[in-house]
Amino acid sequence: MKPTASRQESPAPYLWLLAGTLLVCLFLFNILFFIFYRGFPALSFDFLIQYPTEGMTQGGILPAIVGTVLLTLMTAVVALPFGIGCAIYLNEYAQDTWLTRSIRAAIRNLAGVPSIIFGLFGLALFVQGLQFGTSLLSAGLTLGLLSLPYLITTTEEALKTVPNAMREGALALGATQFETIRDIVLPQAIPGIATGTILSLSRAAGETAPILFTGAAFFITDVPRNPKEEFMALPYHLYMLSTQHQSIELVRPFAYGTAAVLITLVFLLNLTAIIIRKRYRTHHQ
Amino acid sequence: MNKTKARVRINKLFRFLFQFSGLLCISILLGIFGMLCYNTIAFFTKISPIDFITATQWAPSSGGDTSTYGLLPLLVSTLLVTSGSMVLAIPLGIGTALFMSEYAGAGMKQWLKPTIEMLAAIPSVVIGFVGITIVSPLISALFGLPNGLNALNGSVLLAIMALPTIITISEDAIHAVPQSLKEASLGLGATYWQTLRGVVLPAAAPGIIAAVMLGMGRAIGETMTVLMATGNTLAFPKGFFDSIRTITATIAIEMGEVPYQTTHYYALFAIAFVLFIITMLVNILAEHIANRIRQFQ
């Protein structure tokens, strides 16, 4: 019996879905191609190592690059101890109590809080409440809080991959629980934790909304020398150049250049994370 | 003996430190909630909540008695641009997830997954910049408008930003549909597409809905893209070709210039509180739906 017409597999759904998928990929390639194609003329070694001059129409973006690097380091200093500590508590100590469940619920909800609200919280608590002013410190603390949920989730995933038998072995040999975590669990989980840390920092490095009112400055004459100073940052610089500058058309090449540097920085961080993850996997197999 | 005592003490100390880190997460969320509540209440002592909800104009002027703080135009702008983005992102996101899970071979998947991850990694300020430099000229040329900085532009950009979330989570949900369900359908003579549409998609529906809601939560709270690409005109939006000003963009624009502890300052916290509640509800609902499938499986 021949199959009826309606039963025959039509290629149309496959082609439609393929087209949709390719369209999504096209978004990415278009964005990347366009930014790098237009940004390429502005990119030079001088662009990376010079201060901006003549109202941003000449020179480079050195202070913005340094600012973003310092800010990301500050974020790491704030987020790492608490993020890893919280993940260790949840995975190694916590039983299924109402307290643990509330901590988990809080983390999930924090992950959904819009970044601009973190900015407001940073403004109210660090800038005004604790009198840190608009500074590297306030912005780093704000981004640190913002990074916590993602960092905790990825660190906990890494801790989960350590087999229980290893913990039990250490405990049976007389190690305290802290010694077990320090000498057995953490060394095993380090590649996973490093991957998660780098990914959450790469997200923080690209954030703009939380630093709008906590410390980013459009122009400063020097890189920040202490945490109480304001700083320039790549994402904020791109925002100002593309929307707030007096002669937007004149600085457009610099905006493309800044966007290209920012994307390169974020992708390099992502690539590092992917390489660590891959090495670790092949190492284990 | 002393050494053992020290070890036990260190063990206790670190247990306390780790637990403290966990409690910190709760206190941050409560702190954000408390900060928003406190300032919103301070706002309502000056402007009545009814005026805040019903006024159709957001017109803060520094100093005078002529200021109006109406939530509606901002809220409608946010909902307009978000719903537009969902119209674009839902079919595209679910379609891509279906393709990745059910059609793409291992080799293709190896390329598609990092591509989606990279799309998710692009900073929002760069997407906003793309809105100004690519999407805006495109919209103004296609529809014959003087400029393309409007709600449609914001919707396109937010759709791009929500896509990775929708694709990744939907793909997990589709992938989790038991093979036996598919085999039963194919065995009964259904074509592969009929099986996907009639069996796999309905079975994965709760996960897909959760994915869409999480993507929507991300779009509602997004600041930089809408701030840069929607024109920020303070008027009641009438359609997708109007320039709009969302809640997030209003906070970003006005918070930098407003004097500390004025009515205007408190007003910005009040709209942030509204935003916080909306995103919180969307996320809780998404989680609730996702939990129900977990029980079902």
HADDOCK unambig.tbl for C-alpha pairs under 7 A between the chains (distance, minus, plus):
assign (segid A and resid 7 and name CA) (segid B and resid 190 and name CA) 6.72 0.50 0.50
assign (segid A and resid 7 and name CA) (segid B and resid 191 and name CA) 5.95 0.50 0.50
assign (segid A and resid 8 and name CA) (segid B and resid 191 and name CA) 6.85 0.50 0.50
assign (segid A and resid 9 and name CA) (segid B and resid 191 and name CA) 5.78 0.50 0.50
assign (segid A and resid 9 and name CA) (segid B and resid 192 and name CA) 7.00 0.50 0.50
assign (segid A and resid 13 and name CA) (segid B and resid 193 and name CA) 6.87 0.50 0.50
assign (segid A and resid 17 and name CA) (segid B and resid 95 and name CA) 5.46 0.50 0.50
assign (segid A and resid 17 and name CA) (segid B and resid 96 and name CA) 6.31 0.50 0.50
assign (segid A and resid 17 and name CA) (segid B and resid 99 and name CA) 5.75 0.50 0.50
assign (segid A and resid 18 and name CA) (segid B and resid 99 and name CA) 6.64 0.50 0.50
assign (segid A and resid 20 and name CA) (segid B and resid 92 and name CA) 5.84 0.50 0.50
assign (segid A and resid 20 and name CA) (segid B and resid 95 and name CA) 6.50 0.50 0.50
assign (segid A and resid 20 and name CA) (segid B and resid 96 and name CA) 6.10 0.50 0.50
assign (segid A and resid 21 and name CA) (segid B and resid 96 and name CA) 4.72 0.50 0.50
assign (segid A and resid 25 and name CA) (segid B and resid 115 and name CA) 6.59 0.50 0.50
assign (segid A and resid 28 and name CA) (segid B and resid 119 and name CA) 5.74 0.50 0.50
assign (segid A and resid 31 and name CA) (segid B and resid 130 and name CA) 6.97 0.50 0.50
assign (segid A and resid 82 and name CA) (segid B and resid 21 and name CA) 5.06 0.50 0.50
assign (segid A and resid 85 and name CA) (segid B and resid 18 and name CA) 4.62 0.50 0.50
assign (segid A and resid 85 and name CA) (segid B and resid 21 and name CA) 5.64 0.50 0.50
assign (segid A and resid 86 and name CA) (segid B and resid 18 and name CA) 5.65 0.50 0.50
assign (segid A and resid 86 and name CA) (segid B and resid 19 and name CA) 6.78 0.50 0.50
assign (segid A and resid 86 and name CA) (segid B and resid 21 and name CA) 4.76 0.50 0.50
assign (segid A and resid 86 and name CA) (segid B and resid 22 and name CA) 4.51 0.50 0.50
assign (segid A and resid 88 and name CA) (segid B and resid 18 and name CA) 6.64 0.50 0.50
assign (segid A and resid 89 and name CA) (segid B and resid 18 and name CA) 5.13 0.50 0.50
assign (segid A and resid 89 and name CA) (segid B and resid 19 and name CA) 5.72 0.50 0.50
assign (segid A and resid 89 and name CA) (segid B and resid 22 and name CA) 6.74 0.50 0.50
assign (segid A and resid 103 and name CA) (segid B and resid 22 and name CA) 6.26 0.50 0.50
assign (segid A and resid 103 and name CA) (segid B and resid 23 and name CA) 6.79 0.50 0.50
assign (segid A and resid 103 and name CA) (segid B and resid 25 and name CA) 6.53 0.50 0.50
assign (segid A and resid 103 and name CA) (segid B and resid 26 and name CA) 5.78 0.50 0.50
assign (segid A and resid 106 and name CA) (segid B and resid 25 and name CA) 6.34 0.50 0.50
assign (segid A and resid 106 and name CA) (segid B and resid 26 and name CA) 5.40 0.50 0.50
assign (segid A and resid 106 and name CA) (segid B and resid 29 and name CA) 6.32 0.50 0.50
assign (segid A and resid 107 and name CA) (segid B and resid 25 and name CA) 6.37 0.50 0.50
assign (segid A and resid 109 and name CA) (segid B and resid 280 and name CA) 6.75 0.50 0.50
assign (segid A and resid 110 and name CA) (segid B and resid 29 and name CA) 6.31 0.50 0.50
assign (segid A and resid 112 and name CA) (segid B and resid 279 and name CA) 6.81 0.50 0.50
assign (segid A and resid 112 and name CA) (segid B and resid 280 and name CA) 6.99 0.50 0.50
assign (segid A and resid 112 and name CA) (segid B and resid 283 and name CA) 6.65 0.50 0.50
assign (segid A and resid 113 and name CA) (segid B and resid 276 and name CA) 6.66 0.50 0.50
assign (segid A and resid 113 and name CA) (segid B and resid 279 and name CA) 6.84 0.50 0.50
assign (segid A and resid 114 and name CA) (segid B and resid 221 and name CA) 4.60 0.50 0.50
assign (segid A and resid 114 and name CA) (segid B and resid 222 and name CA) 6.61 0.50 0.50
assign (segid A and resid 116 and name CA) (segid B and resid 223 and name CA) 6.65 0.50 0.50
assign (segid A and resid 116 and name CA) (segid B and resid 248 and name CA) 6.83 0.50 0.50
assign (segid A and resid 117 and name CA) (segid B and resid 272 and name CA) 6.64 0.50 0.50
assign (segid A and resid 121 and name CA) (segid B and resid 32 and name CA) 6.04 0.50 0.50
assign (segid A and resid 176 and name CA) (segid B and resid 11 and name CA) 6.50 0.50 0.50
assign (segid A and resid 177 and name CA) (segid B and resid 11 and name CA) 6.64 0.50 0.50
assign (segid A and resid 178 and name CA) (segid B and resid 11 and name CA) 5.09 0.50 0.50
assign (segid A and resid 178 and name CA) (segid B and resid 14 and name CA) 6.83 0.50 0.50
assign (segid A and resid 203 and name CA) (segid B and resid 121 and name CA) 6.95 0.50 0.50
assign (segid A and resid 206 and name CA) (segid B and resid 123 and name CA) 4.88 0.50 0.50
assign (segid A and resid 207 and name CA) (segid B and resid 123 and name CA) 6.60 0.50 0.50
assign (segid A and resid 208 and name CA) (segid B and resid 125 and name CA) 6.79 0.50 0.50
assign (segid A and resid 209 and name CA) (segid B and resid 223 and name CA) 6.50 0.50 0.50
assign (segid A and resid 209 and name CA) (segid B and resid 224 and name CA) 6.51 0.50 0.50
assign (segid A and resid 213 and name CA) (segid B and resid 256 and name CA) 5.98 0.50 0.50
assign (segid A and resid 235 and name CA) (segid B and resid 125 and name CA) 6.23 0.50 0.50
assign (segid A and resid 239 and name CA) (segid B and resid 125 and name CA) 6.50 0.50 0.50
assign (segid A and resid 242 and name CA) (segid B and resid 129 and name CA) 6.89 0.50 0.50
assign (segid A and resid 243 and name CA) (segid B and resid 228 and name CA) 6.89 0.50 0.50
assign (segid A and resid 259 and name CA) (segid B and resid 126 and name CA) 6.26 0.50 0.50
assign (segid A and resid 263 and name CA) (segid B and resid 122 and name CA) 6.68 0.50 0.50
